[in-house]
Amino acid sequence: MRMYDIIKCKRDGGELSREEIEFFVNGFTRGSIPDYQASAMAMAIFLKGMSEREIADLTLTMAHSGDVMDLSRINGFKVDKHSTGGVGDKTTIVVGAIVAACGIPVAKMSGRGLGHTGGTIDKLESFPNFRTSLTEEEFYDNVNKIGFAIAGQTGNLAPADKKLYALRDVTATVESIPLIASSIMSKKIAAGADAIVLDVKCGDGAFMKDIDSARALAKEMVAIGSNVGKKTVAIISDMEQPLGFNIGNSLEVIEAIETLKGRGPADLVKVSLTLATYMLILAGKAKDESEAMQILNDAIGSGRALDILRKMVAAQGGDARAVDDYSILPGAKLSGECKAVESGYVSRIACEETGECCVVLGAGRETKESEIDLGVGIVLSKKVGDRVNAGDVLATLYANDEKRLDEAVKRFECVYHIGPKAPERPVLIKDIIR
């Protein structure tokens, strides 16, 4: 078997066999297939696409290119949750605690962020001394005892995907639906859950900018799940404006805690409960959305979900007092307000630019080596559809560096768009792909 022939087959629109896909993935992972041939293969896939069967074979081969988690030591039906990422997305913290409080174990492998703010791991490290490097024994024990654990991804989880993504990033082939879908799902399959709920973000602040591309990606990932024997549901949710009001690591932790206390912003509550609903349904804990919502609201109202978060933080070495005393979390010394220059209604919040302002403040990484400041970020005061008067505070920016604050405040001036008429409120849940 030659890589030349495999590339030629896909270039000409042919369908690759499982053996050919395995030859490519395993050879590239080991280093016997050079970057230039892998680049040609990625471009051929980008241009010609792949069938559902090909994508399933590619996903499984990448998933088994390294470690595959064995969650059989954890009692119960395990459901994983994944978001394609957005601005202000702190749903993993909320959903994990609520679902665990409903009796479904949540064994979550998460990564660090490269972009607007840190990933879930970075956010949780806002709790002083919180540990994300857990031994397998600690990870399994914590889930069995508490119901919820979040650990950093093992370095050998789907290494083929890590290597291929790095190549796609510099060869203009990132935007391929088959390659995006197999990338995400290979890591989810390697993480070992019995079922998967996907949150596919759609809009200005998301990777998928329009509903058609978001739906195409969601359908592809659900098809992969079905083809490899994993129950999978995808929720397409809005990311035309930030989710919630707080953007930044410790600020997002605070908003997640407030949500578990029953005081969360409506949009964050809606998206979190929708994701949790389908986690309960896939696990057989609820027969439909109505029953699931009753169970979830009880988990929040009773305080069980908040208690799960306290126990999880403490079990991983973090200072759980911060759940009730936010002054323990990292903060910022400086702040600056952005005010409305005219009266009217918020017609648009430039979501991606809001995220970029967070990077300027230091809340996100510009490169993998960048240090992030856990205490800085942005707190919005108004959302799309809200009435504002000239002089009203639209947002407050928090920083620990005066130059960063000045630059971010200047950039933020173009984020809010004010119009004379009240626009329609964004539809939060755009579609559900089963």
N, C-alpha and C positions, 0 to 999 in steps of 0.2 A: 504494500500500500504506500502511495506517495502523496505528500501534501500538495504537490503540484496538481494532481488529478482531482483532489477534493476541492481545491480552490476553483479550478476550471468548471467542475460540475455545478457549483453554486453560482459562479459568475454567469453561466448560461441558463440559470433558472431551474436547475435540476434539484431533486430531493435527495438529501444525504441519508445514508443508512445509519443505524445506531453505532455500528462498528466504526464508520468513518468519523462520526462526531466524537467518539471516545478516543480515536487515534489523534485527532486534532487537540482536544482538551488536555488529555494526559501528556501528550508530547510537548505542548506549549508550557504546561505546568512544570515538567521536569527540565525543560530547557533544550530538548532535542529539536524542537521546531523554533526557528529564529523569529525575532520580532517582525521582520519584514514580511514573512509569510503569514503570520498571525494578523498583521495589519491588513493584508490583502484579503484574508478570509473575513475579517470584520466588515470591510467595505463591501464585499460581495453580499454578505447577509444584510447590510444596511440597504443596498440597492434592490436586492431580489426577495428579501423576506424569508420566512420559514413557515412550514406547515405546523399545525398544533402538535403533531407527533414529533417532529424535529425539535421543537422548542422544549417539549417534555424531556426528550432524551438529552438535550443540551443542559437543561436544568439539573436533572438527576446526576449527570456526569460531573458537573461542577460541584454539586452538593457533596458528592462522595470523593472529591479530590483531596480532602483532608479529614479532620475530625468530624464525626457525626455524634451529636449528643444522644445518650441513651437515658431518657426520662422515665424508664420503667420503674425506677426506684422511688419515684414520686407517686403518691397515692392519688387516684382520681383521673378524670379526663382533662388533659392539658390543652388549653387554647392559647395560641400566640396572637399578638396584635402588632401590626406594623403600619407606620405612616410614611408616606413618601416625602414628608417634610414641608414645613412652611414657617411663617413668621408668627411667633407667639404660641406655637404648638406644644403644649405641656400635657396632652391628654394621657400619655402613658402612666404618669404618676397618679392621675385621677382614676383612670379606668382600672389599673392594676389593683389598687386598694379596694375599690368598690366590688369588683368581680371576686377577689379573694374573700371579701366579707360575705359573699353569697355562697361560699363553699366550693368555689372552683379554683384549683391551684394555678397560680401565675408564676411561671419560671421564665424570666425574661432575660435574654441576652441583648444588650444594647451597645451602641457605639458612641464615640465622641463626635462632635459636630465640626464641620468645616463650612462656615458660612455665617448666617445672620447672628446666631447665638450658639452656645454649646449644645451638644446632644443631651439625651436624657442622663447619661453618666455624668457629664459636666454639671448639669443642673443639680443632681443629687449631692454632688460634692460641695454644694453650698452648705450642707449640714457639716459642721466641724467634725473632722476625723472620720467621715463616712468612707467605708472601704468598698471598692467595686471589684477588687481582685480577690475573689473567693476561691478556695479549693473546691473541688467537686463535692467533697463530703459536706463542707459548710453550705454550699449552694442547695444540695438536695435536702439536708436537714432543716434549713431555714424554711424551705417551701413546705415541707411536711409539718413543721411545727407551727408556722405562722400563716402559711398560705400564699406568701408573696416574697420574692427575692429578685433583685436586679443586679446582674453582674456584667462586667465588661466582656466583650467578645474575645474568645480565644484567638490567638494569632494564627492558628491553623484551621480556622473555620472557613471552608470554601476558599482555599488559597487560589484556585483557578480563577475565580471571579475577581479577586483582588488584583491579580496580575493582568487579567484581560481588561478590567476597567481602567487601570493606569494607562494601558495602550490606547483604549478608545478615547480617553480624555485628550490625547494629543494627535489623534488622527481623524477628528471630526465625525466620529461614529457613535457618540454618546446617545443621540436621539433616536436610535433604532428601537422600535417597540419590542421585537423579539429579544434583543440584548438587554434592554431595561428589565423586562419581565423575568427573564431567566436569572439575571443578576440578583434581583430582590428575592425571588422564590428559592434560589439555591441556598441562600443563607437561612431562610425560614425553615426549609426542609432539614438542613443540617442541624438546626437548633432543636429538632426532635419533637415538636408539639404534635398533638393528634389532629388539630384543626387550626385554621388561620383566618383571622379577620383583618382585612386590609383597609386602610384609610387613604384613599387616593385624593390628594389635594388638587384643586383646579382653580386657576386664576393667576393674577399678576404676581402674587408672592409664592407661587408654586412652580415646580419644574414643568408640569403640564399646564399650559396657559389657557387652553380652550376645552370645552366640554367634549368635543369629538375625540381629541387625542387622549383625554383622561378616561373616557369610556373605552376606547380601544385598548389602552393599557390595562384597565380593570378587567375587561373581558378576557384578555390574554392570560392574566395571572390566575383568574378563577379557573380557566380551562386547564392551566398547568396543574393547579391543585387537584382538580378532578382526575386528570390523567395519571397522576402519581398516587392517587388514593387518599388525598387529604381533603376533608371538608373545608371549603373556602368560600368566603363571602367578601365582596368589596363594596365599601361605602364611598361614594364620590362626594366630597365636602368642599365647601366654598373657601377659597383663599384669595379673594379680591381685596380683603382687608385683613389686618392681623386678627388672630383668634384671641378673644378676651381683650383686656386692657393693658396687661403687663407684658413687656418684652425685655428679656434679659434674665440671666440664670437664677439668681436668688429672688428676683421679682416674680418670675414665673412659678417658682416653688411656693411663694406666698399665695399667689392666686390659685394654685392647685389645692393648697391646704384650705383656703377659704371655700373652695367648691366642695370639698369633703365636709366642711362645717355647715353646708347648706346655704352659703352666701356667695356662690360663684356667679359670674356674668352669664347672661342667658345663652349666648352663643357657645361658650365653652361647655356649659351644662348640656345643651342640646347635642352637640357632637359627641361628647363623652358618653352620655347615656345611650345614644344610638349605637356606638361601637360596643359598649358593654351589653346592650340588648342582644346583639347577634352572637356575642361570646357565650351568653347564657343559653341561647337557642341551640347553637352548635353543640354545646356540652350536654344538652338534654335536660337542662335545669328549668327551662320554661318552654311552653308549647307555642307561644306566639308573642308578639310585641307587647300586648296589653299585660299579660302575666309577667313578662320580664320586667316591665316598668314598675310594677307593684313591688316586686322583689328588690329591685335596685333602690327605689325610693325608701324602702324600709331599712336597707343597709346604710343609707346616708342618715336618715332621720334618727335611727337608733344610736348613732355614733360608732357603730361597728367598723365602718370603713375608715374613719379617722384613727381608730385604735389600731387597725391593721398597719397603717402607715407608721404610727409611733413605734410599734413593735419591730417592723422591718428596718427602720432607721437605727434603732437601738441594737438590733441583732447584727448589723453590719458596721458597728462601731461608732455610728453618728450620735450627735447630741440631740436626743429626741425632745429635749425641752424647747427646742426651736419651733416645734409644732404649735406651741402656745405663746412663745416669746420670740417674736420676729427680730428683736434686737440682737439675738445671738447669731443670726445669719450675716454674711458679708453685706456691707452697705457702701454708700458713696458719700464723699465729703462735699461735693459740689453739685449744684443743680441749676438748670436754666429753663425758663418757660417760653413756649411758643404760643402766641396769641393770634386770634382772628383779626384780620385787618378790615373786614366787612361783615355785615349781617347777612343772614340767609340760612341755608341748610347745607350740611355736609353732603356733597354729591359723590365724592370719591376720596379715598385715602390711598395714596401710591404705596402699595404694600411692599413691593420689592425695595423701593427706595427707603422705606422705614427700616427694613432689615439692614440695608447698607449703612444707615446712620448708626445702628447698633454696633456694627463692626467698627466704625470710626470711634465710637465711645470706648471700645475695647471688649465688648460683650461676646464677640465672635472671632474666629480665627481667619486671618488672611492666607496663611499657609499652615501646613500640618504642624510646623514647629512653633507657631505663635502661642504665646501665653495669653489666656483670657482672664479678664477681670470679672469675677463672679458677682460683684456688687453693683455693677453699672447697668444702665439700660434706659428704657423709655416707658412712661406710664401715660397712656392716652386718656383724655377726659371726654372726648366726643367720638361717636362712631357714625357711619354712614346713615343718613336720614335724620340725624339730630339737628335741632334748631340751635343756631349760635348768633350771638350779638357781637358787634365789633368790640374788641378788647377782651372777649372771653378766652380763657386758657384752653387751648386745644390739646396740649400735651406738655409733660414735664420730662426733661432729659436729665439723667443722673450720671455723673462722671467723677473720676478721681484724678483727672489731669485737665488743667485749664485749657490747653491748646486743643485737646480732643473735644472738649465741650464746645468751645467756640466754633470749631469746624463743623461739628454735628448740628449745632443750632442753626448755622447758616444753611447747611444742606437741607435741613428739615423744613425750611420755609416754603418749599415747593411740594410738600407731601399732601397737605390738605387742599381740597378743591371745594369752594363754596359756591352754591348756585342759588337762584331766586326761588326755586320750587322744591318741595320735598320729593326726593326720589323714592322709588320703591325699595323697601328693605331687601337685602340680598337673601336669596333662597339658600339656606345653610346646607341642607342635604339634597344634592342635585340628582342622585340616582343611587339605587342599590342593585348590585349585580350578584345574582345568586348562582 
